[in-house]
Amino acid sequence: MGEFKRDLYKRKHDRQLGIEQLQKMQEMPWFKLLKEDVERGEVFPALRYSGEIDFYYRGALLCKYKGNLKGEPTTSRNKGPFNPENRDDYKKIKESCEEWGKKASGEANERATLSVLYSKFSPYIKPAPSMILLDIEVGFPKLFLSDEENHRNTQVDLLFLDKSTGKLYFIEVKEAGDGRVKVESAGRSVEKIFDSMPVMEQLDEYDANLAAREDQILAAYQNYFSITREIFGCEIYSGKLSLYNRTKLLVYGESNTNNSRKSLEAIHTKLGNDLIVFENGLDLVDDLPERIISGSFCRSRNS
């Protein structure tokens, strides 16, 4: 079973970035440009358990910084080098990310949509909100529980931290028209509607990871705070962490068919306050923190 970690300090015979390599990244001419955008909430950095740092802009992967067995870090974008020599070069790369977002479909479009949360809940903006977006596309390595039960590599869309309590909340996100949260409802009971939804298998898989890896997750994000402090000079959080033990589901967009409405009602029956709904999309999400804590099946305020 792979270990869930956010430890970028290099160990022998692995690909983890070492502190020397992180310092080298800070010396790159493009790092100043990235850091400025991170502090504005435009670019979001994500540490990966494989020993990499991914930088996202408008949902697109702006660049990836990773170690290798020789100890020399590499920076890439779309399998090519990332090395903008000036602000104009950097701007062109960002523009290509914007174009990607306009053309994206399926899960890629979802990722572009979720990027509106960067500027509102990034831990790097000042003043930072009390509920912060700590990580995105959070990957879990394979999980083996027994001969009969194991789980593949998987990833959850969002991780929020409530700094007032130290509690971590993992959140899976789906658009209301997604077939994983909308199934045929005619003549079917709530239980049958619920059990037939692909998203339920996803949530069970995530919850199994939370239960089996709680200690690893808490330790990983304590490391996360140390690393981001060294890279960005930002004190995100210094208190004790705890983990909300179920994955919440956020559904956005209008449920405009009988199947989608009945499906959402079935989900609410089973998940209760672990369901969060924004029928008008994600442009107006100022109350997301309170909805994460208390849940919501209510309609958006402007409905």
C-alpha positions as a Markdown table, in Angstrom:
| # | Residue | x | y | z |
|---|---|---|---|---|
| 1 | Met | 0.0 | 0.0 | 0.0 |
| 2 | Gly | 1.4 | 3.4 | -1.0 |
| 3 | Glu | 1.8 | 6.0 | 1.7 |
| 4 | Phe | -0.2 | 9.2 | 1.7 |
| 5 | Lys | 2.4 | 12.0 | 2.2 |
| 6 | Arg | 3.2 | 15.6 | 1.5 |
| 7 | Asp | 6.9 | 15.3 | 2.4 |
| 8 | Leu | 9.1 | 16.9 | -0.2 |
| 9 | Tyr | 12.4 | 16.4 | 1.7 |
| 10 | Lys | 14.6 | 14.1 | -0.4 |
| 11 | Arg | 15.3 | 10.6 | 0.9 |
| 12 | Lys | 17.8 | 8.2 | -0.5 |
| 13 | His | 16.7 | 6.4 | -3.7 |
| 14 | Asp | 13.5 | 8.3 | -4.3 |
| 15 | Arg | 12.3 | 11.2 | -6.4 |
| 16 | Gln | 11.4 | 13.6 | -3.6 |
| 17 | Leu | 12.4 | 17.2 | -4.0 |
| 18 | Gly | 15.0 | 18.2 | -1.4 |
| 19 | Ile | 15.2 | 21.5 | 0.4 |
| 20 | Glu | 18.2 | 22.5 | -1.8 |
| 21 | Gln | 16.0 | 22.0 | -4.9 |
| 22 | Leu | 13.2 | 24.0 | -3.4 |
| 23 | Gln | 15.6 | 26.8 | -2.7 |
| 24 | Lys | 16.9 | 26.5 | -6.3 |
| 25 | Met | 13.3 | 27.0 | -7.5 |
| 26 | Gln | 13.1 | 30.3 | -5.6 |
| 27 | Glu | 16.1 | 31.5 | -7.5 |
| 28 | Met | 14.5 | 30.9 | -10.9 |
| 29 | Pro | 13.5 | 34.1 | -12.7 |
| 30 | Trp | 10.0 | 32.8 | -13.2 |
| 31 | Phe | 9.4 | 32.0 | -9.6 |
| 32 | Lys | 8.9 | 35.7 | -8.7 |
| 33 | Leu | 6.1 | 35.8 | -11.3 |
| 34 | Leu | 4.5 | 32.6 | -10.0 |
| 35 | Lys | 4.7 | 33.8 | -6.4 |
| 36 | Glu | 3.0 | 37.1 | -7.2 |
| 37 | Asp | 0.1 | 35.2 | -8.8 |
| 38 | Val | -0.1 | 32.8 | -5.9 |
| 39 | Glu | -0.4 | 35.7 | -3.5 |
| 40 | Arg | -3.1 | 37.2 | -5.6 |
| 41 | Gly | -5.0 | 33.9 | -5.6 |
| 42 | Glu | -4.7 | 33.5 | -9.4 |
| 43 | Val | -2.3 | 30.6 | -9.3 |
| 44 | Phe | -2.7 | 27.7 | -6.9 |
| 45 | Pro | 0.2 | 25.5 | -5.9 |
| 46 | Ala | -0.4 | 21.8 | -5.0 |
| 47 | Leu | 2.1 | 19.4 | -3.4 |
| 48 | Arg | 1.8 | 15.9 | -4.6 |
| 49 | Tyr | 2.6 | 12.6 | -2.8 |
| 50 | Ser | 4.9 | 11.7 | -5.7 |
| 51 | Gly | 7.2 | 14.5 | -4.7 |
| 52 | Glu | 6.2 | 17.3 | -7.1 |
| 53 | Ile | 4.6 | 20.7 | -7.0 |
| 54 | Asp | 1.9 | 21.5 | -9.5 |
| 55 | Phe | 0.9 | 25.1 | -10.2 |
| 56 | Tyr | -2.6 | 25.6 | -11.6 |
| 57 | Tyr | -4.1 | 28.6 | -13.4 |
| 58 | Arg | -7.7 | 28.8 | -14.3 |
| 59 | Gly | -7.9 | 25.0 | -13.7 |
| 60 | Ala | -5.1 | 24.3 | -16.2 |
| 61 | Leu | -1.7 | 23.0 | -15.2 |
| 62 | Leu | 0.6 | 26.0 | -15.6 |
| 63 | Cys | 3.7 | 24.1 | -14.7 |
| 64 | Lys | 5.1 | 21.2 | -12.7 |
| 65 | Tyr | 8.3 | 21.2 | -10.6 |
| 66 | Lys | 9.7 | 17.8 | -9.7 |
| 67 | Gly | 12.8 | 16.0 | -8.6 |
| 68 | Asn | 14.5 | 13.0 | -10.2 |
| 69 | Leu | 16.9 | 10.3 | -9.2 |
| 70 | Lys | 20.0 | 12.4 | -10.0 |
| 71 | Gly | 18.8 | 15.1 | -7.6 |
| 72 | Glu | 18.3 | 17.7 | -10.4 |
| 73 | Pro | 14.8 | 19.2 | -10.5 |
| 74 | Thr | 13.0 | 19.8 | -13.7 |
| 75 | Thr | 10.2 | 22.2 | -14.6 |
| 76 | Ser | 7.7 | 21.3 | -17.3 |
| 77 | Arg | 4.5 | 22.3 | -19.0 |
| 78 | Asn | 2.6 | 19.9 | -21.2 |
| 79 | Lys | 5.7 | 17.6 | -21.3 |
| 80 | Gly | 7.8 | 20.5 | -22.6 |
| 81 | Pro | 10.1 | 22.9 | -20.7 |
| 82 | Phe | 8.7 | 25.7 | -18.6 |
| 83 | Asn | 11.1 | 28.6 | -18.6 |
| 84 | Pro | 9.6 | 32.0 | -19.4 |
| 85 | Glu | 12.4 | 34.5 | -19.6 |
| 86 | Asn | 10.2 | 37.6 | -18.9 |
| 87 | Arg | 6.7 | 38.7 | -17.9 |
| 88 | Asp | 5.5 | 38.8 | -21.5 |
| 89 | Asp | 6.5 | 35.1 | -22.0 |
| 90 | Tyr | 4.8 | 34.2 | -18.8 |
| 91 | Lys | 1.7 | 36.1 | -19.8 |
| 92 | Lys | 1.5 | 34.1 | -23.1 |
| 93 | Ile | 1.6 | 30.8 | -21.1 |
| 94 | Lys | -1.2 | 32.0 | -18.9 |
| 95 | Glu | -3.2 | 33.0 | -22.0 |
| 96 | Ser | -2.9 | 29.5 | -23.3 |
| 97 | Cys | -4.2 | 28.2 | -20.0 |
| 98 | Glu | -7.2 | 30.5 | -20.4 |
| 99 | Glu | -7.9 | 29.1 | -23.9 |
| 100 | Trp | -7.7 | 25.6 | -22.5 |
| 101 | Gly | -10.3 | 26.5 | -19.9 |
| 102 | Lys | -12.7 | 27.9 | -22.6 |
| 103 | Lys | -12.5 | 24.7 | -24.6 |
| 104 | Ala | -12.4 | 22.2 | -21.8 |
| 105 | Ser | -15.2 | 19.6 | -21.5 |
| 106 | Gly | -16.1 | 16.9 | -19.0 |
| 107 | Glu | -13.8 | 16.7 | -15.9 |
| 108 | Ala | -11.5 | 19.3 | -17.4 |
| 109 | Asn | -14.4 | 21.8 | -17.6 |
| 110 | Glu | -15.2 | 21.0 | -13.9 |
| 111 | Arg | -11.6 | 21.8 | -13.0 |
| 112 | Ala | -11.8 | 25.1 | -14.8 |
| 113 | Thr | -15.1 | 25.9 | -13.1 |
| 114 | Leu | -13.6 | 25.1 | -9.7 |
| 115 | Ser | -10.7 | 27.6 | -10.3 |
| 116 | Val | -13.0 | 30.4 | -9.2 |
| 117 | Leu | -12.4 | 29.2 | -5.6 |
| 118 | Tyr | -8.7 | 30.0 | -5.8 |
| 119 | Ser | -9.1 | 33.8 | -5.3 |
| 120 | Lys | -11.8 | 33.5 | -2.7 |
| 121 | Phe | -10.3 | 30.8 | -0.4 |
| 122 | Ser | -6.6 | 30.5 | -1.2 |
| 123 | Pro | -4.5 | 30.4 | 2.0 |
| 124 | Tyr | -1.9 | 32.6 | 0.3 |
| 125 | Ile | -4.1 | 35.8 | -0.2 |
| 126 | Lys | -4.1 | 38.5 | 2.4 |
| 127 | Pro | -6.0 | 38.6 | 4.6 |
| 128 | Ala | -6.6 | 34.9 | 4.3 |
| 129 | Pro | -10.1 | 33.7 | 5.1 |
| 130 | Ser | -10.8 | 31.5 | 8.1 |
| 131 | Met | -11.9 | 28.6 | 5.9 |
| 132 | Ile | -9.2 | 28.0 | 3.3 |
| 133 | Leu | -8.8 | 25.8 | 0.2 |
| 134 | Leu | -5.8 | 23.8 | 1.2 |
| 135 | Asp | -5.4 | 21.4 | -1.7 |
| 136 | Ile | -7.0 | 20.4 | -5.0 |
| 137 | Glu | -7.2 | 17.1 | -6.9 |
| 138 | Val | -5.9 | 15.3 | -3.8 |
| 139 | Gly | -4.4 | 12.0 | -4.9 |
| 140 | Phe | -4.5 | 8.8 | -2.8 |
| 141 | Pro | -2.2 | 5.9 | -3.7 |
| 142 | Lys | -3.6 | 2.3 | -3.9 |
| 143 | Leu | -5.2 | 1.1 | -0.7 |
| 144 | Phe | -5.2 | -2.6 | 0.2 |
| 145 | Leu | -7.5 | -3.4 | 3.2 |
| 146 | Ser | -7.8 | -7.2 | 2.7 |
| 147 | Asp | -7.8 | -9.9 | 0.1 |
| 148 | Glu | -11.5 | -9.0 | -0.7 |
| 149 | Glu | -11.3 | -5.2 | -0.4 |
| 150 | Asn | -8.8 | -2.8 | -2.0 |
| 151 | His | -9.0 | 0.5 | -3.8 |
| 152 | Arg | -7.2 | 1.9 | -6.8 |
| 153 | Asn | -5.3 | 5.2 | -7.0 |
| 154 | Thr | -7.9 | 7.9 | -6.7 |
| 155 | Gln | -8.2 | 11.6 | -6.1 |
| 156 | Val | -10.7 | 13.9 | -4.4 |
| 157 | Asp | -11.4 | 17.3 | -5.9 |
| 158 | Leu | -11.0 | 19.7 | -2.9 |
| 159 | Leu | -9.6 | 19.8 | 0.6 |
| 160 | Phe | -10.7 | 22.7 | 2.9 |
| 161 | Leu | -9.3 | 23.6 | 6.3 |
| 162 | Asp | -11.4 | 25.4 | 8.9 |
| 163 | Lys | -8.6 | 27.4 | 10.7 |
| 164 | Ser | -11.0 | 28.2 | 13.7 |
| 165 | Thr | -11.2 | 24.5 | 14.6 |
| 166 | Gly | -8.3 | 22.8 | 12.7 |
| 167 | Lys | -10.7 | 20.5 | 10.9 |
| 168 | Leu | -10.0 | 19.2 | 7.4 |
| 169 | Tyr | -12.9 | 18.6 | 5.0 |
| 170 | Phe | -12.5 | 16.5 | 1.8 |
| 171 | Ile | -15.1 | 17.5 | -0.8 |
| 172 | Glu | -16.0 | 15.8 | -4.1 |
| 173 | Val | -17.6 | 18.1 | -6.7 |
| 174 | Lys | -20.1 | 17.3 | -9.5 |
| 175 | Glu | -22.0 | 19.3 | -12.0 |
| 176 | Ala | -25.8 | 18.7 | -11.6 |
| 177 | Gly | -26.0 | 17.2 | -15.1 |
| 178 | Asp | -23.2 | 14.7 | -14.5 |
| 179 | Gly | -24.3 | 11.1 | -15.0 |
| 180 | Arg | -22.6 | 10.2 | -11.8 |
| 181 | Val | -25.2 | 12.1 | -9.8 |
| 182 | Lys | -28.2 | 11.8 | -12.2 |
| 183 | Val | -29.9 | 8.5 | -12.9 |
| 184 | Glu | -33.2 | 7.2 | -14.1 |
| 185 | Ser | -35.7 | 7.7 | -11.3 |
| 186 | Ala | -39.1 | 6.6 | -12.6 |
| 187 | Gly | -40.7 | 3.8 | -10.5 |
| 188 | Arg | -37.6 | 3.5 | -8.3 |
| 189 | Ser | -37.3 | 3.8 | -4.6 |
| 190 | Val | -34.9 | 6.3 | -2.9 |
| 191 | Glu | -32.6 | 3.4 | -2.0 |
| 192 | Lys | -32.5 | 2.1 | -5.5 |
| 193 | Ile | -31.8 | 5.5 | -7.0 |
| 194 | Phe | -29.1 | 6.1 | -4.5 |
| 195 | Asp | -27.4 | 2.7 | -4.9 |
| 196 | Ser | -27.3 | 3.0 | -8.7 |
| 197 | Met | -25.3 | 6.3 | -8.7 |
| 198 | Pro | -21.7 | 5.9 | -9.6 |
| 199 | Val | -20.8 | 8.8 | -7.3 |
| 200 | Met | -21.7 | 6.7 | -4.3 |
| 201 | Glu | -19.0 | 4.2 | -5.1 |
| 202 | Gln | -16.6 | 7.1 | -5.3 |
| 203 | Leu | -17.6 | 8.5 | -1.9 |
| 204 | Asp | -17.2 | 5.0 | -0.3 |
| 205 | Glu | -13.8 | 4.7 | -1.8 |
| 206 | Tyr | -12.7 | 8.1 | -0.5 |
| 207 | Asp | -14.2 | 7.4 | 3.0 |
| 208 | Ala | -12.2 | 4.1 | 3.1 |
| 209 | Asn | -9.0 | 6.1 | 2.5 |
| 210 | Leu | -9.9 | 8.6 | 5.2 |
| 211 | Ala | -10.5 | 5.9 | 7.7 |
| 212 | Ala | -7.4 | 3.9 | 6.9 |
| 213 | Arg | -5.1 | 6.8 | 6.4 |
| 214 | Glu | -6.2 | 9.4 | 9.0 |
| 215 | Asp | -2.9 | 9.5 | 10.8 |
| 216 | Gln | -1.0 | 9.8 | 7.5 |
| 217 | Ile | -3.2 | 12.6 | 6.3 |
| 218 | Leu | -2.8 | 14.6 | 9.4 |
| 219 | Ala | 1.0 | 14.2 | 9.4 |
| 220 | Ala | 1.1 | 15.0 | 5.7 |
| 221 | Tyr | -0.5 | 18.3 | 6.1 |
| 222 | Gln | 1.6 | 19.3 | 9.1 |
| 223 | Asn | 4.5 | 18.8 | 6.7 |
| 224 | Tyr | 2.6 | 20.7 | 4.0 |
| 225 | Phe | 2.6 | 23.8 | 6.3 |
| 226 | Ser | 6.3 | 23.6 | 6.9 |
| 227 | Ile | 7.1 | 23.3 | 3.2 |
| 228 | Thr | 4.8 | 26.1 | 2.0 |
| 229 | Arg | 6.3 | 28.4 | 4.7 |
| 230 | Glu | 9.8 | 27.7 | 3.3 |
| 231 | Ile | 8.7 | 28.2 | -0.3 |
| 232 | Phe | 6.3 | 31.2 | 0.0 |
| 233 | Gly | 7.0 | 32.7 | 3.4 |
| 234 | Cys | 3.4 | 32.1 | 4.3 |
| 235 | Glu | 2.3 | 30.9 | 7.7 |
| 236 | Ile | -0.9 | 29.0 | 6.8 |
| 237 | Tyr | -1.7 | 27.3 | 10.1 |
| 238 | Ser | 0.2 | 26.3 | 13.2 |
| 239 | Gly | -2.4 | 24.5 | 15.3 |
| 240 | Lys | -3.5 | 20.9 | 15.7 |
| 241 | Leu | -5.3 | 19.2 | 12.9 |
| 242 | Ser | -8.3 | 16.9 | 12.9 |
| 243 | Leu | -10.2 | 15.1 | 10.1 |
| 244 | Tyr | -13.9 | 15.2 | 9.3 |
| 245 | Asn | -14.3 | 11.5 | 8.6 |
| 246 | Arg | -16.7 | 11.6 | 5.7 |
| 247 | Thr | -16.3 | 13.0 | 2.2 |
| 248 | Lys | -18.8 | 15.7 | 1.4 |
| 249 | Leu | -20.4 | 16.1 | -2.0 |
| 250 | Leu | -20.9 | 19.5 | -3.6 |
| 251 | Val | -23.3 | 19.6 | -6.6 |
| 252 | Tyr | -23.5 | 22.8 | -8.6 |
| 253 | Gly | -25.7 | 23.9 | -11.4 |
| 254 | Glu | -29.4 | 23.7 | -12.1 |
| 255 | Ser | -31.2 | 20.4 | -11.6 |
| 256 | Asn | -33.6 | 21.0 | -14.5 |
| 257 | Thr | -35.0 | 17.5 | -15.2 |
| 258 | Asn | -37.1 | 15.2 | -13.0 |
| 259 | Asn | -34.3 | 12.6 | -13.0 |
| 260 | Ser | -31.8 | 15.1 | -11.7 |
| 261 | Arg | -34.2 | 16.5 | -9.1 |
| 262 | Lys | -35.1 | 13.1 | -7.8 |
| 263 | Ser | -31.5 | 12.0 | -7.8 |
| 264 | Leu | -30.5 | 15.0 | -5.8 |
| 265 | Glu | -33.3 | 14.3 | -3.3 |
| 266 | Ala | -32.1 | 10.7 | -3.0 |
| 267 | Ile | -28.6 | 11.8 | -2.3 |
| 268 | His | -29.8 | 14.2 | 0.3 |
| 269 | Thr | -31.8 | 11.4 | 2.0 |
| 270 | Lys | -28.7 | 9.4 | 2.4 |
| 271 | Leu | -26.0 | 12.0 | 2.9 |
| 272 | Gly | -27.9 | 14.6 | 4.9 |
| 273 | Asn | -25.6 | 17.5 | 5.8 |
| 274 | Asp | -22.8 | 16.0 | 3.8 |
| 275 | Leu | -24.5 | 17.3 | 0.6 |
| 276 | Ile | -23.9 | 20.9 | -0.4 |
| 277 | Val | -25.9 | 22.4 | -3.3 |
| 278 | Phe | -25.3 | 25.5 | -5.4 |
| 279 | Glu | -28.0 | 25.6 | -8.0 |
| 280 | Asn | -26.8 | 28.9 | -9.5 |
| 281 | Gly | -23.3 | 27.7 | -10.1 |
| 282 | Leu | -20.1 | 28.7 | -8.2 |
| 283 | Asp | -19.9 | 32.4 | -8.9 |
| 284 | Leu | -21.6 | 33.3 | -5.6 |
| 285 | Val | -20.1 | 31.1 | -3.0 |
| 286 | Asp | -19.3 | 33.5 | -0.2 |
| 287 | Asp | -21.3 | 31.3 | 2.2 |
| 288 | Leu | -19.5 | 28.1 | 1.2 |
| 289 | Pro | -17.6 | 27.9 | 4.5 |
| 290 | Glu | -20.8 | 27.7 | 6.5 |
| 291 | Arg | -22.3 | 25.2 | 4.1 |
| 292 | Ile | -19.2 | 23.0 | 4.4 |
| 293 | Ile | -19.7 | 23.0 | 8.2 |
| 294 | Ser | -23.5 | 22.6 | 8.4 |
| 295 | Gly | -24.4 | 21.2 | 4.9 |
| 296 | Ser | -27.1 | 22.6 | 2.7 |
| 297 | Phe | -29.9 | 21.3 | 0.5 |
| 298 | Cys | -31.5 | 24.7 | 0.3 |
| 299 | Arg | -31.6 | 26.6 | -3.0 |
| 300 | Ser | -29.2 | 29.4 | -3.6 |
| 301 | Arg | -30.1 | 32.7 | -2.1 |
| 302 | Asn | -30.7 | 34.3 | -5.5 |
| 303 | Ser | -33.1 | 31.5 | -6.7 |
